[in-house]
Amino acid sequence: MMPQRLQALREQLERHRLDALIVSELAHVRYLTGFSGSNGLSVVTPRKHFFLTDNRYKTQAAEEIHDCDLIVTQNGLFQEAAKKKILGSARRIGVEGEYLSALTFSLLRTLLRGRKIIVTTSLVETLTEVKNSEEINCIRQAVEFSDLVFAKILQIIKPGVQEFDIAAEISYWHRKYGADADAFEPIVASGARGALPHAMASAKKIKKGEFVVMDFGCQYRGYNSDITRTVAVGRPTSEMKNIYQTVLDAQIRAIECAKEGVAAHAVDAVARKHIRQHGYGKYFIHSLGHGLGLHVHDPLRLSAQSKSILQTGNVVTVEPGIYIPDFIGVRIEDDIVIRRIGCDVLNQSPKNLLVL
């Protein structure tokens, strides 16, 4: 698949009138070369493809990289990339603006004096929106690990347990089951803290009668999973059950309409309309979902502002939520693969309200 990806990227370079592109985001470097280490650059020109790293990764890079010239250097990678043997006579050189620090950009302006630096956005991301079967299988495996973790942590959630403890168990069991790493710091929020969509785990102890919102994922061979489940500890009130069911029904309706050719904003609208009709519209405060793959948040968005049309091979999350300050939060999230007819739901964890 590497040559196809490289050809597609070169077409992007031609479209943007670039003589070269310096790829610095490690997830994108891996996508183009296969390198899984923590220090590398990819430089793509119309005819050549270079991968640069340091001596620590000499053996690893030789084993992993594909379809590019390996350069192992004792210099800084950007200093090496700026040399004539790599860039040749290139005049318009693209950089990944979203992933460069101001300091690195300033360094490149010095190193590439006399050449024009073009700040690009989403050149590689555009190529990654549609996943092939190998990529989908990696995501599927990551999702399976997270499903196993959810089943495991259900055994430890009870009154008196700290959110920190649950987050630690999530990370431990991800690695125990075979994941390469957490996709992000696990979110564990109980009671009123559940109304904070991105609340980090705290020392708060879970109490009887509360909901616990858990949002977590893992990485496998460079690809990510992302799941959210909300469970009740002790018997929930009728209002809590109603809020939960509203979120679940909104998610099910959105998933049912997700398929090739449907506008991303239309999927968001289905879930948003359902929640609004049940009186909780102002408490659904984020987009319905996002792309998933090399990054936990790939560029594709299921949002009211999105102009994207879903394609076969897109992988997105579907995660409606209701967040009532100082009271409660509920979110339910699955990862889905868009197909010509319908979609595949990758997560197998139960979504009915679990009372522990």
Buried (B, 14 or more C-beta within 10 A) or exposed (E): EBEEBBEEBBEBBEEEEBBBBBBBBBBBBBBBBBBBBEBBBBBBBEEBBBBBBBEEBEEBBEEBBBBBEBBBBEEBBBBBBBEEEBBEEBEBBBBBEEBBEEEBBEBBEEBBEEBEBBEBEBBBBBBBBBBEEEBBBBBBBBBBBBBBBBEBBBEEBEBEBBBBBBBBBBBEBBBEBEBBEBBBBBBBBBBBBBBBBEBBBBEBBBEEBBBBBBBBBBBBBBBBBBBBBBBBBEEBEEEBBBBBBBBBBBBBBBBEBBBBEBBBBBBBBBBBBBBBEBEBBEBBEBBBBBBBBBBBBBBBBBBEEBEBEBEBBBBBBBBBBBBBEEBBBBBBBBBBBBBEEBBEBBBEBEBEBBEB
